[in-house]
Each structure stands twice: as structure tokens, then as C-alpha cells.
């Protein structure tokens, strides 16, 4: 755990000017998350609050983790504005074709408690014409480690009809959105593969030195 000096400094991420220690911790997490294939543009940070995010044991609740990943998902959907163009507002307001979370699995790895701030990083991995899969990683700035992973299936649906949709069959800007997601997933997967290969080589090198 980093040394903040006082309790007030330990919660200084709540101050408008922040804190130099948190700035360094944040940089480290962002660097590692992007090296693992997560998107930089859609990163989301949630400062842990003393009263709202903790259970009686002073651990961040599972429902709070879910809230974190949903809020990060909104930033992901906001990144669709480019390809969706004039249909973006309709997409975000659930007035036509939009995105819905169809399924998710949570893997809670470590307890988190106040004071701390959680960075949520998204990595699109598989894209189909009617849905896409992504991994959501949550990092504790205090612990400098992944504390939870969510594995999510996001489906496309027509909110007016209450039915799933195929982006390629819809064509137009929806076909453009599909192409954009395919490109982004390929980029993320390539970076993630390079990260895994690097870690394997480092592990072999350490073993050889023993």
C-alpha cells in the first residue's frame, strides 16, 4: 500500500486538485491496462465512497462493481457516436436500435475498501453481427492490481419492436458500427496477445535463472 501520510491525504482523490501520489498510481494502472489490450479512450474511473459503495464489513459490494461496469459501458456506447452519426442520439435514448447487456459473469478477485479509486478498463474481444463480447477489468489504485473481472455479452436490439437485430442486415450506419467494433476488437486482441507472449518469455527467463 502506498504511504499517503494522513487519512485526509489517503482520500485526496476526492479533492478537485487530486494528489500527486494518486496521479502516479493512476498512470501505472493506465499503462498496464492498455498494455493488456484495453481501450484507452473508454477508460472509466470511480472513486470509492465511504457510505455508498461498502457493505458492513467495509468491502466494496458486488452490486457496486456491477454499477462500475455499467457506467463504463455507457462510455463504450458513447464511443459509437462516430460510426452511428445521425442515429447516435436514437441509439443512446433507446428510441430504436440500441445495445443491451444480455449476460455477464463476475470474477471478484480482491476486496476493495475506502479510501480507494477504481479504474475500469474495457477490452472488446469477439464481434458478431448481432452481439459482441468484452472483458471488463477493474483495478484498485491503492493495490495496483486487478480486483475484479466481468465477462460480458452485449446484444443489439430494436427497442421499439422488442426484438434482436442483425447490424449487417440493417446496413447503413449500423454496418459501419459493426465494422468499427471488428477493427477495435482486432486491435485489442493483438495487443493482448503481445502482452501474453511477453509475460511467457519473462516467466521462462526467470525459471532459467533459478
C-alpha positions as a printed NumPy array, in Angstrom:
array([[  0.   ,   0.   ,   0.   ],
       [  1.348,   3.484,  -0.806],
       [  2.147,   5.819,   2.06 ],
       [ -0.185,   8.819,   1.966],
       [  0.86 ,  10.191,   5.348],
       [ -2.586,  11.035,   6.727],
       [ -6.162,   9.795,   6.398],
       [ -7.116,  13.024,   4.646],
       [ -4.364,  12.547,   2.074],
       [ -5.477,   8.939,   1.546],
       [ -8.87 ,  10.165,   0.334],
       [ -7.428,  13.089,  -1.625],
       [ -8.72 ,  11.658,  -4.907],
       [-11.987,  13.341,  -3.825],
       [-10.309,  16.775,  -3.86 ],
       [-10.569,  18.836,  -7.081],
       [ -6.78 ,  19.091,  -7.279],
       [ -6.266,  15.378,  -6.616],
       [ -2.991,  14.129,  -5.212],
       [  0.464,  13.543,  -6.695],
       [  0.587,  10.011,  -5.286],
       [ -2.725,   9.098,  -6.925],
       [ -1.559,  10.649, -10.184],
       [  1.406,   8.273, -10.253],
       [ -0.746,   5.29 ,  -9.259],
       [ -3.245,   6.173, -11.981],
       [ -0.519,   6.394, -14.62 ],
       [  0.788,   2.957, -13.668],
       [ -2.65 ,   1.347, -13.94 ],
       [ -3.485,   3.039, -17.239],
       [ -0.147,   1.95 , -18.668],
       [ -0.68 ,  -1.676, -17.668],
       [ -4.336,  -1.81 , -18.697],
       [ -3.607,  -0.504, -22.188],
       [ -0.624,  -2.863, -22.485],
       [ -3.067,  -5.725, -21.816],
       [ -5.231,  -4.66 , -24.747],
       [ -7.818,  -2.45 , -23.036],
       [ -9.029,   0.651, -24.813],
       [ -7.551,   3.916, -23.607],
       [-10.371,   6.132, -24.872],
       [-13.129,   4.326, -22.928],
       [-11.402,   4.093, -19.532],
       [-13.632,   4.93 , -16.571],
       [-12.689,   5.839, -13.005],
       [-14.947,   5.569,  -9.956],
       [-13.79 ,   6.995,  -6.606],
       [-14.893,   4.635,  -3.827],
       [-17.289,   6.411,  -1.462],
       [-17.396,   5.596,   2.243],
       [-21.166,   5.268,   2.592],
       [-22.483,   4.182,  -0.814],
       [-20.061,   1.521,  -2.043],
       [-19.26 ,  -0.572,   1.052],
       [-21.019,  -3.367,   2.937],
       [-20.999,  -3.667,   6.766],
       [-17.575,  -5.334,   6.527],
       [-16.231,  -2.243,   4.72 ],
       [-15.687,  -4.036,   1.432],
       [-16.956,  -2.741,  -1.901],
       [-20.173,  -4.637,  -2.662],
       [-20.756,  -6.842,  -5.697],
       [-23.624,  -4.557,  -6.723],
       [-21.206,  -1.614,  -6.716],
       [-18.851,  -3.494,  -9.038],
       [-21.822,  -4.037, -11.338],
       [-22.591,  -0.316, -11.198],
       [-18.973,   0.439, -12.116],
       [-19.027,  -1.771, -15.199],
       [-22.416,  -0.442, -16.344],
       [-21.159,   3.139, -16.091],
       [-18.031,   2.159, -18.019],
       [-20.301,   0.557, -20.603],
       [-22.029,   3.889, -21.139],
       [-18.655,   5.371, -22.082],
       [-18.198,   2.5  , -24.514],
       [-21.582,   3.231, -26.09 ],
       [-20.684,   6.925, -26.283],
       [-17.7  ,   5.933, -28.4  ],
       [-20.166,   4.692, -31.055],
       [-21.071,   8.268, -31.993],
       [-18.596,   8.327, -34.891],
       [-19.929,   5.39 , -36.895],
       [-23.585,   5.913, -35.867],
       [-23.651,   9.585, -36.919],
       [-27.287,  10.813, -37.033],
       [-28.551,   7.615, -35.341],
       [-26.409,   8.094, -32.227],
       [-28.998,  10.003, -30.173],
       [-31.637,   7.408, -31.002],
       [-29.21 ,   4.641, -30.018],
       [-28.413,   6.197, -26.63 ],
       [-32.024,   7.08 , -25.806],
       [-33.371,   3.571, -26.548],
       [-35.66 ,   5.015, -29.214],
       [-34.717,   2.499, -31.888],
       [-31.777,   0.155, -32.35 ],
       [-29.54 ,   0.092, -29.284],
       [-27.379,  -2.134, -27.114],
       [-28.392,  -4.199, -24.085],
       [-26.34 ,  -6.332, -21.683],
       [-27.569,  -9.865, -22.295],
       [-25.293, -11.759, -19.93 ],
       [-22.343, -11.216, -17.622],
       [-20.16 , -13.254, -15.292],
       [-18.296, -11.653, -12.4  ],
       [-14.933, -12.778, -11.04 ],
       [-14.218, -10.896,  -7.793],
       [-10.521, -11.323,  -7.034],
       [ -9.711,  -8.987,  -4.141],
       [-11.598,  -6.934,  -1.569],
       [-11.535,  -3.171,  -2.028],
       [-12.402,  -0.622,   0.62 ],
       [-12.458,   3.127,   1.178],
       [-10.318,   5.097,   0.584],
       [ -9.535,   3.986,  -2.938],
       [-10.419,   4.654,  -6.535],
       [-11.255,   2.01 ,  -9.129],
       [-10.318,   2.245, -12.796],
       [-12.48 ,   0.226, -15.175],
       [-10.911,  -0.852, -18.469],
       [-12.768,  -2.442, -21.385],
       [-11.435,  -4.907, -23.929],
       [-13.76 ,  -5.873, -26.831],
       [-12.765,  -9.378, -27.917],
       [-15.309, -11.024, -30.238],
       [-17.755,  -9.303, -32.549],
       [-20.749, -10.875, -34.278],
       [-23.441,  -9.243, -36.381],
       [-25.945,  -9.265, -33.503],
       [-23.729,  -9.09 , -30.393],
       [-20.204,  -8.638, -29.099],
       [-18.184,  -9.983, -26.177],
       [-15.883,  -7.987, -23.969],
       [-13.807,  -8.334, -20.832],
       [-14.138,  -5.608, -18.216],
       [-11.148,  -5.261, -15.866],
       [-11.326,  -3.32 , -12.615],
       [ -8.169,  -2.012, -10.99 ],
       [ -7.595,  -0.673,  -7.49 ],
       [ -5.29 ,   2.335,  -7.459],
       [ -4.279,   1.599,  -3.874],
       [ -3.445,  -2.058,  -4.596],
       [ -2.158,  -1.517,  -8.144],
       [ -3.839,  -4.754,  -9.141],
       [ -6.901,  -6.16 , -10.886],
       [ -9.602,  -6.644,  -8.252],
       [-12.455,  -7.855, -10.449],
       [-13.161,  -9.033, -13.978],
       [-16.501,  -9.078, -15.757],
       [-17.094, -11.139, -18.888],
       [-19.956,  -9.508, -20.764],
       [-22.179, -10.228, -23.763],
       [-23.745,  -7.109, -25.263],
       [-26.557,  -7.684, -27.767],
       [-28.149,  -5.323, -30.272],
       [-31.921,  -4.919, -30.174],
       [-34.697,  -2.766, -31.571],
       [-36.294,  -1.153, -28.524],
       [-39.428,  -0.23 , -30.472],
       [-40.103,  -3.82 , -31.513],
       [-38.517,  -5.569, -28.529],
       [-36.553,  -7.835, -30.867],
       [-32.848,  -8.585, -31.506],
       [-31.301,  -7.135, -34.642],
       [-28.533,  -8.029, -37.054],
       [-26.362,  -4.978, -37.731],
       [-25.206,  -6.23 , -41.126],
       [-28.796,  -6.795, -42.277],
       [-29.777,  -3.339, -41.013],
       [-26.994,  -1.831, -43.112],
       [-26.057,   1.848, -43.236],
       [-24.576,   3.285, -40.062],
       [-25.216,   0.006, -38.232],
       [-22.98 ,  -1.817, -40.687],
       [-20.408,   0.924, -40.038],
       [-20.719,   0.325, -36.287],
       [-20.115,  -3.394, -36.791],
       [-17.005,  -2.672, -38.889],
       [-15.736,  -0.25 , -36.239],
       [-16.173,  -2.826, -33.471],
       [-14.445,  -5.536, -35.517],
       [-11.464,  -3.238, -36.063],
       [-11.288,  -2.28 , -32.384],
       [-11.537,  -5.886, -31.197],
       [ -8.755,  -6.935, -33.588],
       [ -6.528,  -4.168, -32.236],
       [ -7.266,  -5.11 , -28.619],
       [ -6.707,  -8.817, -29.256],
       [ -3.392,  -8.15 , -30.987],
       [ -2.13 ,  -6.054, -28.064],
       [ -3.393,  -8.641, -25.544],
       [ -1.596, -11.442, -27.413],
       [  1.639,  -9.442, -27.415],
       [  1.254,  -8.892, -23.657],
       [  0.702, -12.605, -23.01 ],
       [  3.699, -13.539, -25.152],
       [  5.876, -11.036, -23.299],
       [  4.802, -12.451, -19.94 ],
       [  5.546, -16.016, -21.069],
       [  9.051, -15.025, -22.141],
       [  9.651, -13.23 , -18.822],
       [  8.458, -16.303, -16.918],
       [ 10.754, -18.63 , -18.904],
       [ 13.658, -16.242, -18.33 ],
       [ 13.064, -16.246, -14.552],
       [ 12.805, -20.031, -14.496],
       [ 16.055, -20.343, -16.442],
       [ 17.84 , -18.205, -13.883],
       [ 16.787, -20.43 , -10.969]])
